[in-house]
């Protein structure tokens, strides 16, 4: 009998932690990320934040290539929503700076600092995955 009570208490505690983690998980996306452009191979830093409507957006905060300073502040990522069942941010739209058109996208953490970003046309199979690294602070643009 004593063992059953202990087992029940452990389960209840674990469930409580799981619910708490799910409630905070959507906001875990907020922060600075270093990414390498899949087309040019140049680095940049992105800041992802929660917009007033509750979706997540991303803007350029630092660029490695001086020529691309014109993109600083550009909001190129919009409409991401958190799907707690899939544990990922979905339904996003990304506008590649300097290119025509928009792409669909979703994101998912593979570790606390490694974010898998998948951009695609039409269906996810027709796209490209990138990995962004979460950083603690904003880089200084020179």
Secondary structure, DSSP 8 states (H G I E B T S, - for coil): -HHHHHHHHHHHHHHHHHHHHHHHHGGGG-EEEEEE-TTT--EEEEEEEE-TTS-EEEEEEEESSGGGGGGTT-EEEEEEEEETTTTEEEEEEE--TTSSS-EEEEEEEEETTEEEEEEESSSTTSEEEEEEEEESS-----
